[in-house]
Amino acid sequence: MINTTYLCGLDKADFQKTVDGKQTDLFILKNKKGSELAFTNYGGAVLAMMVPDKNGEYANVIQGHDSIDHVINSPEGYLSVLIGRYGNRIGGAKFELDGKEYPLAVNNGPNNLHGGPTGFHKRVWDAELTGPQSAKLHYLSADGEEGFPGNLDITVTYTLSDEDEFIIDYIATTDKKTLVNLTHHAFFSLSGLATPTPSIENNIVTINADYYTPIDEYSIPTGEIAPVAGTPMDFRTPHTIGCRINDKFQQLEFGTGYDHNYVLNKHEQDALTFAAKCVEPISGRVLEMYTTEPGVQVYTANWHTGFAGWHGATFPARSAICFEAQHFPDTPNKGHFPSCVLKPGETYKQVTIYKFGVEK
């Protein structure tokens, strides 16, 4: 049902259900400008981000669903959800830690993807509003869950600032040496969700990265850290997504478009710095991304099938773009990549900001 109380039109009754003995619900953050961020505690899935265009017209710019059943049964299981314990791929679905091999679920070709089939995106988080513009989500991932060692205690905070920033703060601790690579898989459609949602090939993108990690045919990094210069991977200056996405370039063929990790330019490890910018020229909407992470996976929704979501909007291939803050894919099997190991007594921290605005 459409609830006219909120711009997003979502209704709490459509999100209240008992799943795995826990209650799911709808949470809506609203800032002083009138923008809204709607999410559910099932997988921390974002359902709507309502922001204005250059004419002040509001639209939903994050792909999501309009009921808890649609979230649970989504044809795209990672649609705008929290991802863990390990975002992106682990090659061969196994890793070694202190001489012990840990086998993982195989759920993407020969690989483990996004923490496995019952990763954090399929879990009911404990959630509470901490104010009109912020919420806290908490989950305790048990030792051995999806094959990963250690009880991992995670708290994620969602904040909607008055500057139309969607701020995600992550904190995690463990009681046993483990791997942690958390991210959020928001699918951004800056033109606004529609039937069908328009292609993002006209989106003008800038990525603050001189290097990226090339992949093999199974989307696992080869281990090389390669310069973007002279390739269709180069977004150091603004380019539309569509101008090179169909080039006969092996990396784009392997990814069926962009689905690659960029090595962000950082002068200081863990500093909160500019990562990427995306402009949708017709609406004038702009997204800027800042993160403390060393990498960002840029994915152009190449595998979308046109399925329906929020209030009947449909999501064809390349109708969204993802900027997933992360450590690099397959890091556990690539010793020279920045480490994802978390030890007892240490605290995993990440801050990622998605800032929305307009250019007239």
N, C-alpha and C positions, 0 to 999 in steps of 0.2 A: 504494500500500500504506500501511497505518497503522502508524506507528512509535511504540510506547508509551514510548520513551525520553523523549520530550518531550510536554508538555501539548498542543501544537498537532498532534501526530500525523503530522507531515510527515517524509519520508524523503529523504535526500540523493540517493539513486539516481534518484529521480523528477525531479531538477532538473539532472542532469549531462548536458550535451549540447554539441556544438560548433555555434555559431551565428556566421555571418560570420567564421569562423576563430578565434573566441574561445570559451573555456570558460565555460559557465554553471554555477551551483552554488546550493546552499541554505545560508543563514547564519542562525544562531539566537543571539540575545542573551538572557541570562537574568540577572535581578537577585537580590538577596539575599532578597527576598520570595517568589520563585518565579514571578514574572510573566515572560512571554516575548514577544519580538518576532522574528518570522521573516520573512525577505525573500530575494529572489534578485537577482543582479547584472544580470539582464535588465531594463532599465528601472528598476532600483532598486525593483521591485515589492514592496510589503509583502503578505505572504500571511496573516499572523495576528498579532494582538495579544491575548495571553491575560492577562486581568485578572479579579479577583474581583468578585462582586456583594456586596450587603449581608449575605448569609449565608455569604460566603467561597467561593461556587461560581464556578469559573473558566469563562469562555467567550471565544470569539473575537469581538472587537468591531470588527475591520476586515475589510471584504470583500476576499477574495483567492481564489487558485486553489491546487490541490494537486499540480500538475505543471508542468514547464516548457512542455510542449506546450499545456496549457490556458491558461497565461499568454500565450504567443505568439498563440494563436488566439482569445483572449477576445472575446466579442460586445461587450464594453465595453473598447475598446482602452486607455482611460485609467484602468482599475481600480487605484487605490491605487499609482500609479507616480510617478516623478520626471518633471517637465515642463519642457521648454525647446526651443529657446532663448528662445521667447517664450510664456509661459503666457497662456491666454485668447485672445481674438480680436483680429485686426488687420483692420479694415474694408476691403473691396475687395481683400484679399490683396495689398496693396502698401504701401510706405512710402518716404519720401524722407529721405536723409541727406546733408548738404552738397551739396544740389542734384542728387544722383543718385537716380534711382528704382530701387527694388529690388522686382521682382515675386516673389511667393511662391506656393506651392501653394494652390489653392482646395480646401478640404476640409471646409467647413461653410457651406452656403448659398453666398453670394458671398465668404465670408471665409476667412482663414487662422486655424486653431484650434490652440492648444497646440504651436506650433513646426512644424506640418506633419505629414503622414502618417508620415514616418520621423524624427520628432523624438526627443528624448532617451529617451522611453518605449519606443522600439523599438531601442535601442542596448544592446550588452553593455558594461557598465562594468567597469573593473578594480577588484576589491574584495578587501579583506583585513580580518580581525578584528584589532583593535588591543588587544583584551582581551576578557574574558567579557561585557562590557556595552557595547562600542562597536565600530564598523566604519567603515572609510574607503572611499568609492567615488570613482573618478577617471575622467574622460572628457575627451578632447581632441576638440572639435568643429571640423572642418576649415573653413578659409576657403571660403565658398560653399555649405556644407552647408545644404540646405533654403532656399537663396537668401540667407542672412545673411552679411554680410562678416566677415572676421577669423577667425583661429584662436583659439577660446575654450577656455581651459584651466580645467576645473571640478573642484573637490574638494568632495564632500558627506560629512559625518560623521553617522552615525546613532548615537545613544546612548540606552540604556535605563537611567534612573537608579533608585536604590533607592526613590525617591518615586513610582514608576510614571509617570515623565515620558518621553515619546518626544521627544527633542531632535534637531532637524535643523539643522546648521550648513552654510552654503553659502559658498564662496569661489570667485571666478572672475577671470581676467585675460585680456586680449586684446592682439593685436599690431596691430590696426586698429580704428578707431572702429566700434562696433557697437551693437546693442540686446541687453539682457539683462533677462529677467523670469522668474525661476525659481520653481517651486512644487512642492508635493507634493499629489497628488490622492487622498489617503486617503478612502475611503468608510466612514464610521463608522456602525455599528449597535450601539448601546450595550445593546440587549436581548440581544445575542448572536446569532450566525448560526444559522439553523434552516431547516427545510423546511416552509413558506416562512419566510424572515426577516420578522419583524413590521414593520408600518408605523412610520415615525418620526413620524407625525402627533401622537402623544401626548408626544413629546419637548418639554421645556420649555426654551426658548432665550432667552438674553440676548445682545445684540450691543452693544458699546461704540462706537456710531456715531450721531451726530445727522444725518448726511447719507448719501446713496447716489447712484449714477450711473444715472439712468433709461436704458432701452434702447429702440431702435426694433424693428420687427418682425423684423429680422435679428440681434437681440441685440447690436447695436453701441451703445455709449453715444451719446446725443444731444449730449453735451458739457455738459449741465446738471449741476450738483451740487445736488441737491434735498433739502430737509428730509424726514426720515422722519415727522415729526409729523403726526398726523391721517390716516395711511395704514396699510394692512396691512403695510408694510415696517418699521414701528416695533417694534423689539425692545429698546428702551432699558430697559424693565422686562420681567420674564419673561412669555412667552406660549408656549402650545403652538403647534407648527408648524401643526397641523390647524385651529386656530380661525379662521384667515382665508385659508388657502391657496387655497380655491375661491371667494373673493370675486370679484364682477364688477368687477375692477380691472384696467385695461389692462396694467399692468406684469406682473401675475401671468399674464394671458392670453398676453402675448408670450413669457414664460418657461415656460409650461405648469406654473406653480408658481414657487417661488423659484429663481432663477438670476441673481443680481445681485451687483454689487460694492458693498460698504459702505465708506464713507470713515471710517476709524477715528479716534476722538478722540485726538489726540496733542498734548502740550504741547511736545514736543521731537522733531524729525525723527530717525528711525533709533533711537529709544529702544525698549527691549524692554518692551512694555506689554500689559495685558490687552485681549484682542480679543473673546472670546466664551465663553459657557458653555452647556452642553447637559446636561440632566438627563433620565434615563429613569426614570420614577417607580416602575415595577414592580420592576425589579432594584435600584434605588437607585444605579446607576452614574452617575458624573458625569464630564464632560470639560470641562476649561478650556483655552483656547488663549491663548497669548501670542506676540507677533511684533514684529519690528523694521520690518515692511513697513507702508506707508501704507494698504493696503486688504486686504479679505478677500472672496473670492467665496463666497457661500453658495448651495449647490446641493442640491436635495432629490431627486436621482436620479429626476427626472421621466421619463426615457427608458429606464429599466431595463425589461427585457422578461420577467423571471422566469427568466433563464438560470441554469444550475447552476455552482457554484464549489466552494469548500473542502469536501471530504468529502461532496459531494452537496447541500450547502445551496443554496437557490434565492433569487434576488434580484429580487423584483417591483419595479414602480415605487414610488418613495417608501419603499423599505426601508432607505435610508441617507441621511446628510446629510454634505456636504463643507464644510469651512472651509479654502479655499485662500488662503494668504497670498500677496499679490501687489502689484505696481504695477497701475494701473487698466487695463482693457481699452482697446485702440485708442489707447493713449498716443502712439505715433509720429505719429498723425494728429490729435492734440488737444494743441496747444501749451501749454495752461494746466494740463494734468495733470502730476503729478510725473514728471520725465524718467527714461527707461529707458536713456539713452545711457551707454555705457562706453567710455572712451578708453584708449589705451596708457599705461601708468604708473599707472593707477588700479586699485583692487581692489573688485570687487563683493562685498558681504558681506550675509548674511541669517542671522538666528537665528529659528526658530519652535519653540515648545514645545507639545506636546499632553499635558496632565497628567490622568491618570485617578485617580478616587477613588470614594468612596461617600457617600451621604447616607442615614441610616437613618430 
